[in-house]
Amino acid sequence: MKNTALIVGASGISGNNLARELLEQDWTTYGLTRSSTVALEGLHSLKADLLDMDSLRTALADVRPTHVFFTAWMRKDTEAENIEVNAAMVRNLLEVLSPKGSVRHVALVTGLKHYLGPFEAYTQDGFQPETPVRTEHPRLPLPNFYYAQEDEVFAAAERDGFTWSVHRSHTVIGKAVGNLMNMGTTLAVYASLCRATGEPFTWPGSEAQWSGLSDVTDARILAKHFLWAATTPAAGNEAFNIVNGDVFRWSWLWKQLAEYFGVAYRGYEAGNRSLEEMMEGQDAAWRKLAREKGLAEPQLDRLASPWHTDLDLGRPIEVMTDMSKSRKLGFTAYQDTRESFFDLFDTLQREGFIPTVAGR
């Protein structure tokens, strides 16, 4: 039977890049979103509210996916609410698909909050996870919507007999508009504002993150990892970490990003301001810049998510990720992190989301 994919969250960083990868591999690919229109040739777009069973039944009436890739989530004010809503979204989708009997594999993307704690308790209270983080590390004794999403997948797999994979990424870098966790585009917008105002590109995070080792996940390598796990029998019913495969220090990369945009930079300083503080009140400045440069998106909060970038860059510990489990099973793809950022910045310029940088 021909592989037929259903990507939940096809307009986001992870889902959109996965759609491109699957279409290149000649998969029949459906992209489900709540309201966005995904302009991607070959993608069959569907719209439904994951919290509305009737909406899902209507949208999926004629769709019989062999593979489901769940890349969507919804942010609420508390972790208890995150658990309730995000677990329901996974549960509702799989319940609607269950009578069809077509699903062979379900993949879920989560992240390193699996090891570091939920938003409201993120690396707080002296908690020091062992790093590099490994998939065999036990769950934390804290409420976490990632755990709730996993449990919904596990329960449905036992009921319906499909295999599953969980993909724990670390700060996904790629293009998306209206995304809640979007470090790459956030830093591009911040650097563009610095360039327009003459302000230095100032490090907003902790000393530990500035000087410690780190890694990230390019959305393109995450897409390859999804495809690999979905088509590799030995990868079934396993959770994996997925990052680029290199490590770096922000003290090095921050300078590289500043040089790309041709701006001065300022490194770690005690008492430095968060990115959310530095970007507060910049909406009018961005609208003015967008008007002057003819940019595609004048609404700052559609491009930048400084709160999430602050979570990553403000951690009091260095964090890196062990990829041994995937490597042992044959996943060997690699991505240079500096090129992840530069490729994204090139795309954002080409598509008119940030101003053109001279010489780029």
Order of alpha helices (4+ residues) and beta strands (2+ residues): beta-alpha-beta-beta-alpha-beta-alpha-beta-alpha-alpha-beta-beta-alpha-beta-alpha-beta-beta-alpha-beta-beta-alpha-beta-alpha-alpha-alpha-alpha-alpha
